[in-house]
Each structure stands twice: as C-alpha cells, then as structure tokens.
Amino acid sequence: MKQDDRRALGAQGEARAAAHLEQQGYRILARNAHADSVEIDLIAARGGTLVFVEVKTRRGRRQGPPEQAVDARKRARLVRGAAAWLHANRRRARRVRFDVVSCERDADGAWLVRHWEGAFDAGG
C-alpha cells in the first residue's frame, strides 16, 4: 500500500474513532496533537476523565488485529507525549486514561470499530 493510501486510511479510521467516541458521550478536545515529538491521535474527555486515544486502522488482518500494533514502545511514547501535552497545556486532570480504538474494513467495505477503555496505564 502506498504511503498516501496509508495516510488516507488512517485519517478515515481516526474520523470513525472520533465519531464512535462522540456517540459514547466523549468530547473530542484535540485531533493529531503533537507534544514532545509524539503525535497523539485523539484527546477526549468524559465524566472528569481525560483520555488519550491511540487509533489503529487496518484494511485486513494480514498483519493481525490493529490493536496488536500498540506495543510496549508505542505505549511508552504515548505516555511521554501525554505528559508533555498536559504540561504544555497546563492541564490538570483528576483522572487520565489511555484507550485504544481499532478500526477495520471488512471485505464488503463496512467498518468495525472496537474501543478498549484503559487499554494500558502510564506504567506501560
């Protein structure tokens, strides 16, 4: 898959993930936020919890389910980016959570969106 096709698929997945979260009562605060050289796909809030969301999108399962791509290294980067974003934006949150949303297109082109609340914590 070409780089432009990957970017377009990723953007579609992020849009689907944001729509899913909004339907669940989350307020999207930022999309593709950058902090400490880390891109955070979505930052959302609901019920006093600030949620940093990693979105993984795939066109198929040749490489496994999308959420498997959020490995220990990626989790550590997200935690570092979240800390930098909180500091840069002078935000204090009572609760911070790290979620993963996976988006897949099936053979018919339909989207399957899965949301893992608290997929990992700041300890990795």
C-alpha positions in Angstrom: 0.0 0.0 0.0 1.4 3.4 -0.9 2.1 6.0 1.8 -0.7 8.3 0.6 -3.2 5.4 0.7 -2.0 4.5 4.3 -2.4 8.1 5.4 -5.9 8.3 3.9 -6.9 5.0 5.5 -5.5 6.3 8.8 -7.5 9.5 8.5 -10.7 7.6 7.8 -10.1 5.4 10.8 -9.4 8.4 13.1 -12.6 10.0 11.8 -14.6 6.8 12.6 -13.0 6.5 16.0 -13.8 10.2 16.9 -17.4 9.7 15.7 -17.7 6.5 17.8 -16.3 8.2 20.9 -18.7 11.2 20.5 -21.6 8.7 20.2 -20.5 7.3 23.5 -20.6 10.7 25.2 -16.9 11.8 24.9 -16.0 15.3 23.9 -13.1 15.4 21.5 -10.6 18.0 22.7 -7.9 17.6 20.1 -7.0 15.5 17.0 -3.5 14.7 15.9 -2.0 16.7 18.8 1.8 16.9 19.0 3.9 17.0 22.2 7.5 16.0 22.8 7.8 14.7 19.2 4.8 12.4 19.8 1.6 12.5 17.8 -1.5 11.7 19.9 -4.3 10.7 17.6 -7.2 11.9 19.8 -7.6 13.5 23.2 -11.1 13.3 24.6 -12.9 13.9 27.9 -15.8 12.3 29.6 -17.0 12.5 33.2 -13.9 14.2 34.6 -11.5 11.8 32.9 -9.0 13.0 30.2 -8.5 10.2 27.7 -5.5 9.9 25.3 -6.5 7.7 22.4 -4.4 5.7 20.0 -6.2 4.8 16.9 -5.1 1.8 14.8 -6.6 1.2 11.4 -6.2 -1.8 9.1 -7.7 -2.8 5.8 -7.4 -6.5 6.7 -5.9 -8.9 9.2 -2.8 -10.0 7.3 -0.7 -8.2 10.0 -3.0 -9.3 12.8 -5.7 -7.2 14.6 -4.9 -3.5 14.6 -4.7 -3.2 18.4 -1.7 -5.5 18.4 0.3 -2.7 16.8 0.2 -0.8 20.1 3.3 -2.4 21.6 5.3 -1.5 24.7 7.4 1.0 22.7 4.3 2.7 21.3 2.7 2.8 24.8 5.8 4.4 26.3 5.8 7.1 23.6 2.1 7.8 24.2 2.7 8.2 27.9 5.6 10.5 27.3 3.5 12.6 24.8 0.6 12.7 27.1 2.7 14.0 30.0 4.2 16.7 27.7 0.8 17.7 26.4 -0.6 18.1 29.9 2.4 20.2 30.9 2.3 22.4 27.7 -1.4 22.9 28.0 -1.3 23.5 31.8 -4.0 20.9 32.2 -4.5 19.1 35.5 -6.8 16.1 35.3 -8.2 14.2 38.2 -8.1 11.0 36.1 -6.1 10.3 33.0 -6.7 7.1 30.9 -5.1 5.6 27.8 -7.5 4.0 25.4 -7.1 2.2 22.1 -9.6 2.2 19.3 -9.1 -0.2 16.4 -10.9 0.3 13.1 -11.0 -2.3 10.4 -12.7 -2.5 7.0 -14.2 -5.9 6.1 -14.3 -7.4 2.7 -17.5 -5.6 1.9 -16.0 -2.2 3.0 -18.0 -2.0 6.2 -16.2 -0.6 9.3 -15.7 -2.5 12.5 -14.8 -0.2 15.4 -13.6 -1.6 18.8 -12.8 0.5 21.8 -10.6 -0.6 24.7 -11.0 1.7 27.6 -8.0 1.7 29.9 -6.1 -0.4 27.4 -2.9 0.4 29.3 -1.7 2.7 32.1 1.2 5.1 32.5 3.3 2.3 33.7 3.2 0.8 30.3 
